[in-house]
């Protein structure tokens, strides 16, 4: 049930904010306008979880939303069989949005990592 997953993932994020320190990791910065109502909610979360900056909260919320979005992409059965399941039934390739999204994600991640390596 997708809605349940979204709520439990959000609860896990709230629990993480409550219990843990922030991890350091490589980042790419984006500047974007936010509707005032969203900005106010982010500031409210930063006030409620003083161990997190507004930027950290935005990044972590965005990460959860991207995972949810990827899971919501529909499977579209292709013609090629890529493997067999545990019952010996064929598993067909996904020709929908998911493999395109994953390939583009890998492309940009490789690009960002090479940019990061060249700066060091």
C-alpha positions in Angstrom: 0.0 0.0 0.0 1.8 3.1 -1.3 0.3 5.7 1.1 1.3 3.6 4.1 4.9 3.5 2.8 5.0 7.3 2.4 3.7 7.9 5.9 6.1 5.3 7.5 9.0 6.7 5.5 8.1 10.2 6.8 7.8 8.9 10.3 11.3 7.3 10.0 12.7 10.7 8.8 11.1 12.4 11.9 12.6 9.7 14.2 16.0 10.2 12.5 15.8 13.9 13.1 15.0 13.4 16.7 17.7 10.8 17.4 20.7 11.4 15.2 23.3 13.9 14.1 23.6 14.9 10.5 25.8 12.9 8.1 28.4 14.7 6.0 28.3 13.8 2.3 29.1 15.3 -1.1 26.5 17.7 -2.2 25.5 19.8 -5.3 23.8 23.1 -4.4 20.6 24.3 -6.0 19.0 27.7 -5.5 15.2 27.7 -5.9 12.2 29.8 -5.0 9.7 28.3 -2.5 6.1 29.3 -1.9 5.9 31.1 1.4 3.7 28.4 2.9 6.3 25.7 2.2 9.1 28.0 3.5 7.1 28.5 6.7 6.7 24.8 7.2 10.4 24.2 6.7 11.3 26.9 9.2 8.8 25.4 11.6 10.5 22.0 11.3 13.9 23.6 11.8 12.6 25.2 15.0 11.1 21.9 16.2 14.4 20.0 15.3 17.2 22.4 16.2 19.8 19.8 15.3 18.9 20.4 11.7 19.3 23.4 9.5 16.7 24.4 7.0 18.9 23.2 4.2 19.3 19.8 5.8 15.6 19.5 6.3 14.9 20.5 2.6 17.5 18.0 1.4 16.2 15.1 3.5 12.5 15.8 2.6 13.5 16.0 -1.1 15.3 12.7 -0.8 12.3 10.9 0.7 10.0 12.5 -2.0 12.3 11.3 -4.8 12.3 7.8 -3.4 8.5 7.9 -3.3 8.3 9.3 -6.8 10.5 6.5 -8.2 8.4 3.8 -6.5 5.3 5.4 -8.0 6.6 5.0 -11.6 4.6 2.3 -13.3 6.1 -0.9 -14.6 5.7 -1.2 -18.4 6.5 -4.7 -19.6 8.8 -5.0 -22.5 9.3 -7.9 -24.9 12.8 -9.1 -23.7 13.0 -11.6 -20.9 15.7 -10.5 -18.5 15.5 -13.4 -15.9 13.2 -15.9 -14.4 11.5 -15.7 -11.1 11.7 -18.3 -8.3 8.9 -20.3 -10.0 10.7 -20.3 -13.4 8.3 -17.8 -14.9 9.8 -15.2 -17.2 10.5 -11.7 -15.9 10.3 -9.1 -18.7 12.3 -5.9 -18.9 10.7 -2.7 -17.7 10.5 -0.2 -20.6 8.6 2.4 -18.6 9.9 5.5 -16.8 11.9 3.7 -14.1 14.9 2.5 -16.2 15.1 5.8 -18.0 15.1 7.6 -14.6 17.7 5.3 -13.2 19.9 5.7 -16.3 19.7 9.4 -16.2 20.4 9.4 -12.4 23.5 7.3 -12.9 24.7 9.7 -15.7 24.3 12.8 -13.6 25.8 11.1 -10.5 28.9 10.1 -12.5 29.1 13.7 -13.9 28.8 15.2 -10.4 31.4 12.8 -8.9 33.9 13.6 -11.7 33.3 17.3 -11.2 33.9 16.8 -7.5 37.1 14.8 -8.1 38.5 17.5 -10.4 37.9 20.2 -7.7 39.9 18.3 -5.0 
